[in-house]
């Protein structure tokens, strides 16, 4: 029997179970609203651990509950956020357990650019409050990176412009990580590329880049929306490698521009920021080399001039030697007299020492010893005396031989010492000095060492190595 058939005449109204009523309502609502598009503001949003998303769509007078099942939630290109104006597509159904109706949402898109901008401003304020835009956390770009990682589409003008500009300025090794630059796959692929470059190890098969460029050409707000996603902004902020964002044209701004270490107005400008101009760098090096050479030359010139200035204040070598030369001449004049005195003293000492060693004195001592021996031998037996005499004579002969040899050796040594001293006297004496071109000037018999003494003398005598010349009366 049909639930809504008319009752037979005269019968009471039929009774229905709760489930019957709920099922009939569910069938009627799903049949009449199997595919609807609803525009409204996102109210309450709940994301439990199950992965489903529960949310409210509201306007100024009503509220419509909605649910996005887990499978659909993972595929959404736009994550619903409270306060966002959206257009939701799906169907109406009922939830018998609570006797209410709701919308099963299959897709959510912002309701125009205004909604996107509102969501962008909200997301931007949230990231800014976390300090991801702070200037102090931005890293300095390397001056000349060895390897540059580029995150962009492998086809199109962007990658060609970057490679061409790098080749013109300063050729570097480039690693390209191909990604989708718009659509649903854009945000996760760009975030994975940034994290992938950071996960590389230096010196590996694919070396870790020193700099990352995230680039895309211009487009509408919807086209660039992948670079406004929170997953991309957080991946860029967490990058240990310095990152340049070059998304869109100069007037386009996305969230990755705020968290990157440097924003470039265009992909070509990003390549210019990445490397210096090789020819300009070479010219600068040459200029610095020339300045260094000039500075070195000027420094040497100044030091040479300073040395010359200081040398003028020093006395001449002749004035430094005049005093020592005069002292040497004075000592040279006194040396012969002192040497003769020393030789005479040594000769006297030698004579005193060699006097007791003359043979006549030794023979006299021997004679006295023999006489003493003869006198002593008269009281001894002849055989004993003879033996004793022989022994003493042998000892005497030995002593005489040693004394004679010692006397001769001492006399020879003293004679050699005397000859050596005499040679030294002649060598150091002024006579040898005269042979080297010097002369001794005497005035009135005394040695003259200054012009005043020469002028006061009545007669001047000049002694050369081969004789003397007298001047004056």
C-alpha positions in Angstrom: 0.0 0.0 0.0 1.3 3.5 -0.9 2.1 5.5 2.1 0.2 8.5 0.7 -2.8 6.7 -0.7 -6.1 8.0 0.5 -7.7 6.1 3.4 -10.8 4.2 2.7 -13.9 6.1 3.5 -14.9 5.8 7.0 -11.5 4.4 8.2 -9.3 6.1 10.8 -6.0 7.7 9.7 -3.2 5.1 9.2 -0.4 4.8 11.6 3.3 4.9 10.4 6.5 4.0 12.1 9.2 6.6 12.6 11.4 4.8 10.1 8.7 4.8 7.5 8.3 8.6 7.9 12.0 9.1 7.8 12.5 6.9 4.8 9.7 8.7 2.9 11.1 12.1 3.7 14.6 11.0 2.6 13.2 9.6 -0.6 11.3 12.8 -1.3 14.2 15.1 -0.6 16.8 13.1 -2.5 14.4 12.8 -5.4 13.7 16.5 -5.6 17.2 17.8 -4.8 19.5 15.1 -6.3 21.9 17.8 -7.8 22.0 21.3 -6.4 24.5 24.2 -6.3 24.3 26.3 -3.2 25.9 29.7 -2.7 26.6 30.8 0.9 29.1 31.7 3.6 31.0 29.0 5.3 30.1 28.9 9.0 31.2 26.3 11.4 33.9 23.9 10.1 34.8 20.7 11.8 37.5 18.2 10.7 37.4 15.1 13.0 40.0 12.3 12.9 37.8 10.3 10.5 38.9 12.6 7.7 35.4 13.8 6.9 34.6 17.6 6.9 31.5 18.9 8.6 30.5 22.5 7.8 27.6 24.9 7.7 26.5 27.0 4.7 24.6 30.1 5.8 23.1 33.4 4.6 21.4 36.1 6.5 18.3 34.0 7.3 19.1 30.3 7.2 21.7 27.6 7.9 22.3 24.5 5.8 24.3 21.7 7.3 26.8 20.0 5.0 29.3 17.1 5.0 32.2 16.3 2.7 33.1 12.6 2.9 36.8 11.7 3.4 37.4 10.6 -0.3 36.0 13.9 -1.6 37.8 16.0 1.0 41.2 14.8 0.0 40.5 15.8 -3.6 39.3 19.3 -3.0 41.3 22.1 -4.6 39.9 24.7 -2.2 39.8 23.9 1.5 36.7 25.5 3.1 37.4 28.0 5.8 35.1 29.9 8.1 33.9 33.2 6.7 34.6 32.2 3.1 31.9 32.7 0.5 31.6 29.5 -1.7 29.5 27.7 -4.2 29.0 24.1 -3.1 27.8 21.4 -5.4 26.2 18.2 -4.2 22.8 16.7 -3.2 20.4 17.1 -0.3 19.7 14.1 1.9 18.4 13.5 5.4 20.1 12.2 8.6 17.4 10.0 10.2 19.3 9.6 13.4 18.7 13.3 14.2 15.7 14.0 12.1 17.4 16.7 10.0 18.4 17.3 6.5 21.9 18.1 5.2 23.8 18.5 2.0 26.4 16.0 0.9 28.9 18.2 -0.8 31.0 16.9 -3.7 32.9 20.1 -4.6 33.5 23.6 -3.2 34.8 26.6 -5.1 35.1 30.2 -4.0 32.3 32.4 -5.0 34.3 34.8 -7.2 37.7 36.7 -6.8 36.4 38.5 -3.7 36.0 35.2 -1.8 39.5 34.1 -2.8 41.0 37.4 -1.7 39.2 37.2 1.6 40.5 33.7 2.2 44.0 34.8 1.0 44.1 37.7 3.5 43.0 35.5 6.3 45.7 32.9 5.5 48.2 35.6 5.1 47.4 37.1 8.5 47.7 33.6 10.1 51.1 32.9 8.6 52.3 36.4 9.5 51.3 35.9 13.1 53.5 32.8 13.2 56.5 34.9 12.1 57.0 33.2 8.7 57.2 36.7 7.0 59.8 38.1 9.5 62.8 39.6 7.7 65.3 38.2 10.3 64.5 34.6 9.3 65.2 35.2 5.6 68.5 33.7 4.5 71.1 35.5 2.4 71.5 34.3 -1.2 74.8 32.7 -2.2 76.9 35.1 -4.3 77.8 32.4 -6.9 75.9 29.1 -6.5 77.4 26.0 -8.0 74.1 24.3 -8.6 70.6 25.9 -9.0 67.4 24.0 -8.5 64.4 25.2 -10.5 60.9 24.2 -9.6 58.6 24.9 -12.6 56.9 23.3 -15.5 59.5 21.5 -17.8 57.7 22.9 -20.9 57.0 26.5 -21.6 58.8 29.8 -21.9 59.7 30.1 -18.1 62.4 27.5 -18.0 63.8 28.6 -21.3 64.0 32.2 -20.1 65.8 31.1 -16.9 68.3 28.9 -18.7 69.0 31.5 -21.4 69.5 34.3 -18.8 71.9 32.1 -16.7 73.9 31.2 -19.8 74.2 34.9 -20.7 75.3 36.0 -17.3 77.3 33.2 -15.7 76.7 29.5 -16.8 75.8 27.3 -13.8 74.6 23.7 -13.4 70.8 23.6 -13.2 68.5 20.8 -11.8 64.9 21.0 -12.9 62.1 19.5 -10.8 59.1 19.3 -13.1 55.8 20.2 -11.4 52.3 21.3 -12.4 52.0 25.1 -12.1 48.3 25.3 -11.8 45.3 23.0 -11.0 44.8 20.5 -8.2 48.3 18.9 -8.5 50.1 22.3 -8.3 50.3 22.8 -4.5 51.4 19.3 -3.4 53.9 18.9 -6.3 55.5 22.3 -5.6 55.7 21.6 -1.9 57.2 18.1 -2.5 59.8 19.6 -4.9 61.0 22.1 -2.3 61.2 19.4 0.3 62.9 17.0 -2.2 65.7 19.5 -3.1 66.3 20.0 0.7 66.5 16.2 1.2 69.4 15.8 -1.3 72.9 15.3 0.0 75.9 17.3 -1.1 78.2 15.3 -3.3 75.6 12.7 -4.2 74.6 11.3 -7.6 72.2 14.3 -7.8 74.0 17.0 -5.7 72.1 19.3 -3.4 71.4 22.7 -4.9 72.8 25.9 -3.4 69.8 27.9 -4.4 66.2 27.1 -5.4 64.0 29.1 -7.8 60.3 28.5 -7.8 58.9 30.0 -11.1 55.8 30.3 -13.1 54.5 32.7 -15.7 51.7 35.2 -15.3 48.0 34.3 -15.0 44.8 35.0 -13.2 44.3 34.7 -9.4 42.7 31.3 -10.0 45.7 30.1 -12.1 48.2 31.2 -9.5 46.2 29.9 -6.5 48.4 26.8 -6.0 51.2 29.1 -4.8 48.8 30.6 -2.2 48.2 27.3 -0.6 49.4 26.9 3.0 51.3 23.7 2.2 53.5 25.5 -0.3 54.1 28.5 1.9 55.1 26.3 4.8 57.4 24.2 2.6 59.1 27.4 1.4 59.5 28.7 4.9 61.0 25.5 6.1 63.6 25.3 3.3 67.2 25.3 4.5 68.3 26.2 1.0 67.8 29.9 0.1 64.8 30.3 -2.1 63.7 32.8 -4.8 60.1 33.0 -5.7 59.3 34.2 -9.3 55.6 33.5 -9.6 53.6 35.5 -12.1 54.4 39.0 -13.4 55.6 42.0 -11.5 52.1 42.9 -10.2 51.2 39.4 -9.1 51.7 38.5 -5.5 51.3 35.1 -3.8 51.9 33.7 -0.4 55.2 32.1 -1.4 56.5 35.6 -2.2 56.2 36.6 1.5 57.9 33.5 2.9 60.7 33.2 0.3 64.1 34.6 1.0 63.9 36.8 -2.1 61.0 37.7 -4.4 61.7 38.3 -8.1 59.2 40.2 -10.3 59.7 37.8 -13.2 61.5 34.4 -13.8 64.1 36.2 -15.8 64.7 38.6 -12.9 65.1 35.5 -10.7 68.0 34.3 -12.9 69.6 37.7 -12.7 69.4 37.6 -8.9 70.9 34.1 -8.8 74.2 34.9 -10.5 76.4 37.9 -11.2 77.5 38.9 -14.7 80.6 37.0 -15.5 82.2 39.7 -17.6 81.4 42.4 -15.0 83.0 40.2 -12.3 86.1 39.6 -14.4 86.4 43.3 -15.1 86.0 44.1 -11.4 88.7 41.5 -10.5 91.0 43.2 -13.1 90.2 46.6 -11.7 91.0 45.4 -8.1 94.2 43.8 -9.3 95.3 47.1 -10.9 94.4 49.0 -7.8 96.4 46.5 -5.7 99.4 46.9 -8.0 99.2 50.7 -7.9 98.8 50.7 -4.1 101.9 48.4 -3.8 103.9 50.6 -6.1 102.9 53.7 -4.2 103.8 52.0 -0.9 107.2 51.0 -2.1 107.9 54.5 -3.5 106.9 56.1 -0.2 109.1 53.7 1.8 112.1 54.3 -0.5 111.7 58.1 0.0 111.3 57.6 3.7 114.5 55.6 3.7 116.4 58.3 1.9 115.1 60.9 4.3 116.3 58.9 7.2 119.7 58.2 5.7 120.4 61.9 5.4 120.3 62.2 9.2 123.0 59.4 9.6 126.7 60.4 9.8 129.0 59.5 7.0 131.1 56.3 7.1 134.3 58.3 7.2 133.2 60.4 10.2 132.3 57.1 12.0 135.7 55.7 11.3 137.8 58.8 12.1 137.8 58.2 15.9 138.7 54.5 15.7 141.4 55.2 13.2 143.0 57.8 15.4 142.8 55.5 18.4 144.4 52.8 16.3 147.2 55.1 15.3 147.9 56.0 18.9 148.0 52.4 20.0 150.2 51.5 17.0 152.7 54.2 18.1 152.8 52.8 21.7 152.8 49.2 20.7 156.5 48.8 19.6 157.7 50.2 22.9 155.4 48.1 24.9 156.4 45.0 22.9 160.1 45.6 23.4 159.5 46.0 27.2 157.5 42.8 27.2 160.2 40.9 25.3 162.9 42.2 27.7 160.9 41.1 30.7 160.4 37.6 29.1 164.1 37.3 28.3 165.0 38.2 31.9 162.5 35.6 33.2 164.0 33.1 30.8 167.5 33.8 31.9 166.5 33.4 35.5 164.8 30.1 34.8 167.6 28.7 32.6 170.5 29.7 34.9 170.5 26.7 37.1 170.3 24.4 34.1 173.7 25.3 32.6 176.0 22.2 32.1 178.8 23.6 34.3 176.4 23.9 37.3 175.1 20.4 36.6 178.7 19.0 36.4 179.6 20.8 39.7 176.6 19.2 41.4 177.5 15.9 40.0 181.1 16.2 41.3 179.8 17.1 44.7 177.5 14.2 44.7 180.4 11.8 43.7 182.6 13.2 46.5 179.8 12.6 48.9 179.4 9.1 47.5 183.1 8.4 47.9 183.1 9.5 51.5 180.1 7.4 52.3 181.5 4.3 50.5 184.6 4.1 52.7 182.6 2.8 55.6 180.8 0.1 53.4 181.9 -3.2 52.1 183.4 -3.2 48.7 181.0 -5.5 47.0 177.9 -3.8 48.5 179.4 -0.4 47.7 180.1 -1.5 44.2 176.6 -2.7 43.7 175.2 0.4 45.3 177.5 2.6 43.3 176.4 0.9 40.1 172.7 1.4 40.9 173.2 5.0 41.9 175.3 5.7 38.9 172.6 4.3 36.7 170.0 6.4 38.4 172.3 9.4 38.2 172.9 8.8 34.5 169.1 8.6 34.0 168.5 11.7 36.0 171.2 13.5 34.1 169.7 12.4 30.8 166.2 13.6 31.8 167.5 16.9 33.1 169.6 17.5 30.0 166.6 16.7 27.8 164.3 18.9 29.9 166.7 21.8 29.8 167.1 21.5 26.1 163.4 21.3 25.5 162.6 24.3 27.8 165.3 26.3 26.1 164.0 25.4 22.6 160.4 26.3 23.6 161.4 29.6 25.1 163.4 30.4 22.0 160.4 29.6 19.7 158.1 31.7 21.9 160.6 34.6 21.8 160.8 34.3 18.0 157.0 34.2 17.7 156.6 37.3 19.9 159.2 39.0 17.8 157.3 38.2 14.6 154.1 39.5 16.2 155.9 42.7 17.2 157.1 43.2 13.6 153.6 42.4 12.2 151.8 44.7 14.6 154.4 47.4 14.7 154.0 50.6 12.9 156.8 49.6 10.4 154.4 47.1 8.8 151.7 49.7 8.9 154.0 52.1 6.9 154.4 49.4 4.3 150.6 49.6 3.7 150.9 53.2 2.6 150.8 55.1 5.9 153.4 57.6 7.2 154.5 58.8 10.6 154.7 62.6 11.0 157.0 64.0 13.8 157.3 67.6 14.7 160.5 68.5 16.6 161.0 64.8 17.3 157.5 64.1 18.7 154.7 62.3 16.8 152.2 64.8 15.4 148.4 63.7 15.1 146.8 67.1 14.3 147.3 70.0 12.0 147.9 72.4 15.0 150.9 70.4 16.1 152.3 70.4 12.6 151.9 74.2 12.3 153.6 74.8 15.6 156.7 72.6 14.9 159.9 74.1 13.6 160.8 71.1 11.6 158.8 68.2 10.3 160.0 64.7 9.8 157.9 62.2 7.7 158.8 58.6 8.1 157.9 56.2 5.2 158.5 52.5 4.8 161.7 53.0 2.9 163.1 56.0 4.9 162.6 59.4 6.4 162.2 62.9 4.9 162.9 66.1 6.9 161.2 69.4 6.1 162.0 72.8 7.5 165.1 73.9 9.5 
